[in-house]
Amino acid sequence: MKKIKFYIVALAICLTSVVNAQKTYNNLLKDFESLSGDWNGSLTYLDYSTGKPYTMPANIVVKRIGKTNKFSFANIYPNEMNANSVDTIMISKDGKLLNDELVISHKRMLTGNTEIITEKMGTDGNENKPATIKHIYTVGNKVYKKQKYVKFNPEDEWIKRHEYAYTR
């Protein structure tokens, strides 16, 4: 009898995990799907050489790639066309990763926008020093923002590396 109860509890836990993973995946998919289209805005980044922020115009075109869990982000820099690029974001099937970054928070804010925070270990800076890298995505009907923060190891202070801010 105890074995049967154990298996029932284990099955319930597994089913709950699967349902929660599917819900998280579907919510992330909806969030990024809502970004589809053209956005206008700016990029502000920290110039490590001078230690000062620099702002320039930046636009983006977001598209879902077919019916997949991938989205393309075509970055357009009107004043520096040679810097244009395309990035791809892939949502893992369990909703725990955006590309190789762990989703540590996904919540609806009082403004009605959604905030998604990811983290990963990597390198940054002119010397490619080891660092924890955090991205904060703000997703809404009229606003899309992506911020990158860096915390160099073994420091405790986060540095705002750059911010893309778009509206439509």
Beta strands, then each sheet from edge to edge (+ up, - down):
strand 1: 37-47
strand 2: 52-64
strand 3: 70-76
strand 4: 85-90
strand 5: 97-98
strand 6: 101-108
strand 7: 114-124
strand 8: 129-139
strand 9: 143-152
strand 10: 159-167
sheet 1: 4+ 3- 2+ 1- 10+ 9- 8+ 7- 6+ 5-
end
